[in-house]
Amino acid sequence: MCAAHAQPNKKPRDPMVHQKIDHIKMGVDALISKLQKQTSFTPTRDEVEKFAVQINDVIMKNRDKVRAFESYLKAAIIDLTEVPEMHPQMQRISFLTALQDASQKLQLFLNSC
């Protein structure tokens, strides 16, 4: 249940923003799942960073609607774009960790309506 429903003085979440972020999170989670199931798979940096671009797009188009919890979205962008270059096997783990951290931040945003 959304906190906005429990406290009538708070403005309810914007369903379109919530839906867009949820869709991005599902993409992040799908990539996490693929990494966990296919041990030989390593995504490209572009595959990981495309989620950051999508999150940034949501922020830029809906700044007034996400302002209160924008920090979660910005933290997710940082998680997805600041993955260091590493040895191929370590790069895979680094991407997985970044994706998991970003997924957690996106979930915090979705829970904080």
Buried (B, 14 or more C-beta within 10 A) or exposed (E): EBEBEEEEEEEEBBEEBBEBBEEBBEBBBEBBEEBEEEEEEBBEEEBBBBBBEBBBEBBEEBEEBBEBBBBBBBBBBBBBBEBEEEEEEEBBEBBBEBBBBBBBBBBBBBEBB
